[in-house]
Amino acid sequence: MQEQALNSFQKSGERRGEAVTVGNLGNLMVELGDPENARKYCEQALSIMRDISYHSGESYPTNCLGTRCFCKRTLPARAGDTRRR
């Protein structure tokens, strides 16, 4: 269902709907235990939201990325950070 909606939004050029739907797919991947695809979808959603200046929507994929990291018990490395994660 989400993939059909995504296809429709992409065809019509409705970027906000596309971003929200891609974010929904990311959240679904978290729920299904697929953190790599979750990351892919959430990063894509965040990129679209930034491109269209949909700043109030950015929290959703950002939260999804945080959930993904928490589920894997890993955090992205920061330059110069030597702490074990």
Contacts in CASP RR format, 6 or more apart in sequence:
PFRMAT RR
TARGET T0000
AUTHOR 0000-0000-0000
METHOD contacts of the structure
MODEL  1
MQEQALNSFQKSGERRGEAVTVGNLGNLMVELGDPENARKYCEQALSIMR
DISYHSGESYPTNCLGTRCFCKRTLPARAGDTRRR
2 21 0 8 1.000
2 24 0 8 1.000
2 25 0 8 1.000
2 28 0 8 1.000
3 25 0 8 1.000
5 17 0 8 1.000
5 21 0 8 1.000
6 18 0 8 1.000
6 21 0 8 1.000
6 22 0 8 1.000
6 25 0 8 1.000
8 14 0 8 1.000
9 15 0 8 1.000
9 17 0 8 1.000
9 18 0 8 1.000
9 21 0 8 1.000
10 18 0 8 1.000
15 48 0 8 1.000
15 51 0 8 1.000
15 52 0 8 1.000
16 52 0 8 1.000
16 54 0 8 1.000
18 48 0 8 1.000
19 45 0 8 1.000
19 48 0 8 1.000
19 49 0 8 1.000
19 52 0 8 1.000
19 54 0 8 1.000
19 57 0 8 1.000
19 61 0 8 1.000
20 45 0 8 1.000
20 57 0 8 1.000
20 60 0 8 1.000
22 41 0 8 1.000
22 44 0 8 1.000
22 45 0 8 1.000
22 48 0 8 1.000
22 61 0 8 1.000
23 41 0 8 1.000
23 42 0 8 1.000
23 44 0 8 1.000
23 45 0 8 1.000
23 60 0 8 1.000
23 61 0 8 1.000
23 64 0 8 1.000
25 41 0 8 1.000
26 37 0 8 1.000
26 38 0 8 1.000
26 40 0 8 1.000
26 41 0 8 1.000
26 42 0 8 1.000
26 45 0 8 1.000
26 61 0 8 1.000
26 64 0 8 1.000
27 38 0 8 1.000
27 42 0 8 1.000
27 60 0 8 1.000
27 64 0 8 1.000
27 67 0 8 1.000
29 35 0 8 1.000
29 37 0 8 1.000
29 38 0 8 1.000
29 41 0 8 1.000
30 38 0 8 1.000
30 64 0 8 1.000
30 67 0 8 1.000
30 68 0 8 1.000
30 71 0 8 1.000
33 71 0 8 1.000
35 68 0 8 1.000
35 71 0 8 1.000
35 72 0 8 1.000
38 64 0 8 1.000
38 65 0 8 1.000
38 67 0 8 1.000
38 68 0 8 1.000
39 65 0 8 1.000
39 68 0 8 1.000
41 61 0 8 1.000
41 64 0 8 1.000
42 61 0 8 1.000
42 62 0 8 1.000
42 64 0 8 1.000
42 65 0 8 1.000
42 68 0 8 1.000
43 61 0 8 1.000
43 65 0 8 1.000
45 60 0 8 1.000
45 61 0 8 1.000
45 64 0 8 1.000
46 58 0 8 1.000
46 61 0 8 1.000
46 62 0 8 1.000
46 65 0 8 1.000
48 54 0 8 1.000
49 55 0 8 1.000
49 57 0 8 1.000
49 58 0 8 1.000
49 61 0 8 1.000
50 58 0 8 1.000
69 75 0 8 1.000
69 76 0 8 1.000
74 85 0 8 1.000
75 85 0 8 1.000
77 85 0 8 1.000
END
